[in-house]
């Protein structure tokens, strides 16, 4: 039904090449909440597009929409449910797409995938050890991922906001700031990240604030001087056959009255699915 499932996600789970899971969780949001509303908004926006994919013809992939997790209060409960819902699909070799929610939804998906590298597009490094009394804050996501897969398998692109704690860490998460990417190009940055990480398979996480707020205003922590939507599209294509999972997080529909940010999130999910379809 329109808005309740992602467009064209018509396959039975047993026949699906890819699954989509919504995680309406934003309990650790530290500025503006509302990303819990994004799974519905992004699914609704997915109907803006033609079934045929203009750049990736022919394009065919069987997709099943798993629906949403419950609306939990505790991060730990949310993560348990994500693991429960995604693990069978991953064990069956399916590509996964997660629609957040806040950035903390990434950790359980990465844990399910196991030996992967994580490339993150984000305005923030998200590598604090703890924030506002919890180690599972959205400001700690890359630190928690590094705990699971090693710092050598984490790389962040588009950063332009870092705390002193993160800069002074004994085990800093590697990153390339948006200013360097503007100078040297997204292709250079993605190749540098892919050459640096050790695990072959790549999980790409997109915090929508990694994109400049001129293109994606509907987010809780907007930062000027970000990447462009075309940069993200190019990143997905460059990762190519190494891409095993993708998420879009931190879209906040209450701050997106025109719906343009949800539309962009939906279109980038379709991009990831199209790229994955080439390697089935």
RAGIMO-V334389 format. One record per pair of residues at least 24 apart in sequence whose C-alpha atoms are under 10 Angstrom apart, sorted by the first residue. I is the first residue (numbers start at 1). GAP is how many residues later the second one is. Records with the same first field share a line. If there is no record, write none. Layout:
# RAGIMO-V334389
I = GAP + GAP
This chain:
# RAGIMO-V334389
1 = 43
2 = 38 + 41 + 42 + 43 + 44 + 45
3 = 36 + 37 + 38 + 39 + 40 + 41 + 42 + 43 + 44
4 = 35 + 36 + 37 + 38 + 39 + 40 + 61 + 63 + 64
5 = 34 + 35 + 37 + 38 + 39 + 41 + 42 + 59 + 60 + 61 + 62 + 63
6 = 33 + 34 + 36 + 37 + 38 + 39 + 40 + 41 + 57 + 58 + 59 + 60 + 61 + 260 + 263 + 264
7 = 35 + 36 + 37 + 38 + 39 + 40 + 41 + 42 + 43 + 44 + 56 + 58 + 259 + 263
8 = 38 + 39 + 42 + 43 + 53 + 54 + 55 + 56 + 57 + 262
9 = 52 + 53 + 54 + 55 + 56 + 57
10 = 52 + 53 + 54 + 55
11 = 50 + 51 + 52 + 53 + 54
12 = 50 + 51 + 52 + 53 + 54
13 = 49 + 50 + 51 + 52 + 53 + 76 + 81
14 = 50 + 75 + 78
15 = 47 + 48 + 49 + 79
16 = 45 + 46 + 47 + 48 + 49 + 73 + 76 + 77 + 78 + 79
17 = 43 + 44 + 45 + 46 + 47 + 72 + 75 + 76 + 77 + 78 + 79 + 256 + 259 + 260 + 263
18 = 43 + 44 + 45 + 46 + 47 + 71 + 72 + 75 + 76 + 77 + 78 + 79 + 226 + 227 + 255 + 258 + 259
19 = 43 + 44 + 45 + 46 + 47 + 48 + 67 + 70 + 71 + 75 + 76 + 77 + 78 + 79 + 226 + 254
20 = 43 + 44 + 45 + 46 + 47 + 48 + 66 + 75 + 76 + 77 + 78 + 79 + 226 + 227 + 249
21 = 43 + 44 + 45 + 46 + 47 + 48 + 61 + 64 + 65 + 75 + 76 + 77 + 78 + 79 + 226
22 = 43 + 44 + 45 + 46 + 47 + 48 + 60 + 75 + 76 + 77 + 78 + 79 + 83 + 225 + 226 + 227
23 = 44 + 45 + 46 + 47 + 48 + 49 + 55 + 56 + 58 + 59 + 75 + 76 + 77 + 78 + 79 + 81 + 82 + 83 + 226
24 = 44 + 45 + 46 + 47 + 48 + 54 + 75 + 76 + 77 + 78 + 81 + 225
25 = 44 + 45 + 46 + 47 + 48 + 49 + 50 + 53 + 54 + 75 + 76 + 77 + 78 + 79 + 80 + 225
26 = 45 + 46 + 47 + 48 + 49 + 74 + 75 + 76 + 77 + 78 + 79 + 111 + 112 + 223 + 224 + 226
27 = 44 + 45 + 46 + 47 + 48 + 74 + 75 + 77 + 110 + 111
28 = 45 + 46 + 47 + 74 + 75 + 76 + 103 + 104 + 105 + 106 + 108 + 109 + 110 + 111
29 = 72 + 73 + 74 + 75 + 103 + 108 + 109 + 110 + 191 + 192 + 221
30 = 101 + 102 + 107 + 108 + 109 + 190 + 191
31 = 188 + 189 + 190 + 191
32 = 187 + 188 + 189 + 190 + 218 + 220 + 222 + 223
33 = 68 + 69 + 186 + 187 + 188 + 217 + 218 + 219 + 220 + 221 + 222
34 = 67 + 68 + 184 + 185 + 186 + 216 + 217 + 218 + 219 + 220 + 221
35 = 64 + 65 + 66 + 67 + 68 + 183 + 184 + 185 + 214 + 215 + 216 + 217 + 218 + 219 + 220
36 = 35 + 63 + 64 + 65 + 66 + 213 + 214 + 215 + 216 + 217
37 = 63 + 64 + 213 + 214 + 215 + 216 + 217
38 = 61 + 62 + 63 + 64 + 180 + 210 + 211 + 212 + 213 + 214 + 215 + 216 + 223 + 224 + 227
39 = 28 + 29 + 59 + 60 + 61 + 62 + 209 + 210 + 212 + 213 + 214 + 223 + 227
40 = 27 + 28 + 59 + 213 + 222
41 = 210 + 211 + 212 + 215 + 218 + 220 + 221 + 222 + 224 + 225
42 = 57 + 58 + 206 + 209 + 211 + 217 + 218 + 219 + 220 + 221 + 222 + 223 + 224 + 225 + 227
43 = 56 + 219 + 220 + 222 + 223
44 = 215 + 218 + 219 + 222
45 = 214 + 215 + 216 + 217 + 218 + 219 + 220 + 221 + 222
46 = 216 + 217 + 218 + 219 + 220 + 221 + 222 + 223 + 224
47 = 216 + 219 + 220
48 = 215 + 218 + 219
49 = 214 + 217 + 218 + 221
51 = 219
52 = 222
53 = 217 + 218 + 221
55 = 216 + 219
56 = 215 + 218 + 219 + 221 + 222
57 = 217 + 221
58 = 216 + 219 + 220
59 = 214 + 215 + 216 + 217 + 218 + 219
60 = 213 + 214 + 216 + 217 + 218 + 220
61 = 212 + 213 + 214 + 215 + 216 + 217 + 219
62 = 211 + 215
63 = 31 + 32 + 33 + 34 + 210
64 = 32
65 = 32
66 = 32
68 = 30 + 31 + 32
74 = 62
75 = 29 + 30 + 59 + 60 + 61 + 62 + 63
76 = 32 + 60
78 = 26 + 27 + 30
79 = 25 + 26 + 27 + 28 + 29 + 30 + 32 + 57
80 = 28
81 = 27
82 = 24 + 25 + 26 + 27 + 29 + 30
83 = 24 + 25 + 26 + 27 + 28 + 29 + 30
84 = 24 + 28
85 = 24 + 27
86 = 26 + 27
87 = 24 + 25 + 26
88 = 24
90 = 24 + 154 + 155
93 = 151
94 = 150 + 151 + 186
95 = 148 + 149 + 150 + 151 + 177 + 178 + 181 + 182 + 185
96 = 107 + 147 + 148 + 149 + 150 + 151 + 176 + 177
97 = 106 + 107 + 108 + 147 + 148 + 149 + 150 + 151 + 172 + 173 + 175 + 176
98 = 107 + 147 + 148 + 149 + 150 + 151 + 171
99 = 107 + 147 + 148 + 149 + 150 + 151 + 152 + 166 + 167 + 170
100 = 106 + 107 + 147 + 148 + 149 + 150 + 151 + 152
101 = 37 + 146 + 147 + 148 + 149 + 150 + 151
102 = 35 + 36 + 37 + 39 + 105 + 106 + 117 + 118 + 146 + 147 + 148 + 149 + 150
103 = 33 + 34 + 35 + 36 + 37 + 38 + 39 + 102 + 103 + 104 + 105 + 144 + 145 + 146 + 147 + 148
104 = 32 + 33 + 34 + 35 + 36 + 37 + 38 + 40 + 41 + 145 + 146
105 = 31 + 32 + 33 + 36 + 100 + 142 + 143 + 144 + 145
106 = 32 + 35 + 36 + 38 + 39 + 97 + 98 + 99 + 100 + 101 + 140 + 141 + 142 + 143
107 = 29 + 31 + 33 + 34 + 35 + 36 + 37 + 38 + 39 + 41 + 98
108 = 36 + 37
109 = 36 + 94 + 136 + 137 + 138
110 = 35 + 38 + 39 + 92 + 93 + 94 + 95 + 135 + 136
111 = 33 + 34 + 37 + 38
113 = 88 + 89 + 90 + 131 + 132
114 = 34 + 35 + 85 + 87
115 = 33 + 34 + 35 + 38 + 83 + 84 + 85 + 86 + 87 + 88
116 = 32 + 33 + 34 + 37 + 38 + 81 + 82 + 83 + 84 + 85 + 86 + 87 + 88 + 126 + 127 + 128 + 129
117 = 28 + 29 + 32 + 33 + 34 + 35 + 36 + 37 + 38 + 76 + 77 + 79 + 80 + 81 + 82 + 83 + 84 + 85 + 86 + 87 + 125 + 126 + 127
118 = 24 + 27 + 28 + 31 + 32 + 33 + 34 + 35 + 36 + 37 + 38 + 75 + 76 + 79 + 81 + 83 + 84 + 85 + 86 + 87 + 125 + 127 + 128
119 = 34 + 35 + 36 + 37 + 38 + 56 + 71 + 74 + 75 + 78 + 83 + 84 + 85 + 86 + 87 + 116 + 120 + 124 + 127
120 = 34 + 35 + 36 + 37 + 38 + 39 + 55 + 73 + 83 + 84 + 85 + 86 + 87 + 90 + 126 + 127
121 = 34 + 35 + 36 + 37 + 38 + 54 + 55 + 57 + 83 + 84 + 85 + 86 + 87 + 88 + 89 + 90 + 105 + 106 + 110 + 111 + 114 + 127
122 = 34 + 35 + 36 + 37 + 38 + 39 + 53 + 55 + 56 + 83 + 84 + 85 + 86 + 87 + 88 + 89 + 101 + 104 + 105
123 = 33 + 34 + 35 + 36 + 37 + 38 + 39 + 54 + 55 + 83 + 84 + 85 + 86 + 87 + 88 + 89 + 98 + 99 + 100 + 101 + 102 + 103 + 104
124 = 32 + 33 + 34 + 35 + 36 + 37 + 38 + 39 + 51 + 53 + 83 + 85 + 86 + 97 + 98 + 99
125 = 30 + 31 + 32 + 33 + 34 + 35 + 36 + 37 + 38 + 41 + 42 + 47 + 48 + 49 + 50 + 51 + 52
126 = 30 + 33 + 35 + 36 + 37 + 40 + 47
127 = 35 + 36 + 38 + 39 + 40 + 42 + 44 + 45 + 46
128 = 34 + 35 + 36 + 37 + 38 + 39 + 41 + 44 + 45
129 = 36 + 37 + 40
138 = 112
142 = 31
143 = 28 + 29 + 30
146 = 25 + 26 + 27
149 = 49 + 50
150 = 47 + 48 + 49
151 = 46 + 47
152 = 44 + 45 + 46 + 47
153 = 40 + 41 + 43 + 44 + 45 + 46 + 47 + 49
154 = 39 + 40 + 42 + 43 + 44 + 45 + 48 + 49
155 = 35 + 37 + 38 + 39 + 41 + 42 + 49
156 = 33 + 34 + 37 + 48 + 49 + 50 + 54
157 = 24 + 29 + 32 + 33 + 36 + 49 + 53 + 70 + 78
158 = 24 + 28 + 31 + 51 + 52 + 53 + 54 + 67 + 68 + 69 + 70 + 73
159 = 50 + 51 + 64 + 66 + 67 + 68
160 = 50 + 63 + 64 + 65 + 66
161 = 62 + 63
177 = 49 + 50
178 = 32 + 33 + 34 + 47 + 48 + 49
179 = 46 + 47 + 48
181 = 45 + 46 + 50
182 = 43 + 44 + 45 + 46 + 49
185 = 46
186 = 41 + 42 + 44 + 45 + 46 + 48 + 49 + 52
187 = 44 + 47 + 48 + 51
189 = 46
190 = 41 + 44 + 45 + 46 + 48 + 49
191 = 44 + 47 + 48
194 = 44 + 45 + 48
199 = 43
200 = 41 + 42 + 43 + 44
201 = 38 + 40 + 41 + 42 + 43 + 44
202 = 37 + 38 + 39 + 40 + 41 + 42 + 43 + 44
203 = 36 + 39 + 40 + 41 + 42 + 43 + 44
204 = 31 + 32 + 35 + 38 + 39 + 40 + 41 + 42 + 43 + 44 + 68
205 = 40 + 41 + 42 + 43 + 44
206 = 26 + 40 + 41 + 42 + 43 + 44 + 59 + 62
207 = 40 + 41 + 42 + 43 + 44 + 58
208 = 24 + 39 + 40 + 41 + 42 + 43 + 44 + 53 + 54 + 56 + 57
209 = 40 + 41 + 42
210 = 40
211 = 50
213 = 48
214 = 47
215 = 45 + 46 + 49
216 = 35 + 36 + 40 + 43 + 44 + 45 + 46 + 47 + 48 + 49
217 = 34 + 35 + 36 + 38 + 39 + 40 + 41 + 42 + 43 + 44 + 45
218 = 32 + 33 + 34 + 35 + 36 + 37 + 38 + 39 + 40 + 41 + 42 + 43 + 44
219 = 30 + 31 + 32 + 33 + 34 + 35 + 36 + 37 + 42 + 43
220 = 30 + 31 + 32 + 33 + 34 + 35
221 = 29 + 30 + 31
222 = 28
229 = 35 + 36 + 38 + 39
230 = 38
232 = 36 + 39
233 = 34 + 35 + 36 + 38 + 39
234 = 37
235 = 37
236 = 32 + 33 + 35 + 36 + 37 + 38 + 39 + 40
237 = 34 + 35 + 37 + 38 + 39
238 = 37
239 = 33 + 36
240 = 32 + 35 + 36 + 38 + 39
241 = 34 + 35 + 36 + 37 + 38 + 39
242 = 34 + 37
243 = 29 + 30 + 32 + 33 + 36
244 = 28 + 32
245 = 27 + 28 + 31
246 = 26 + 27
247 = 25
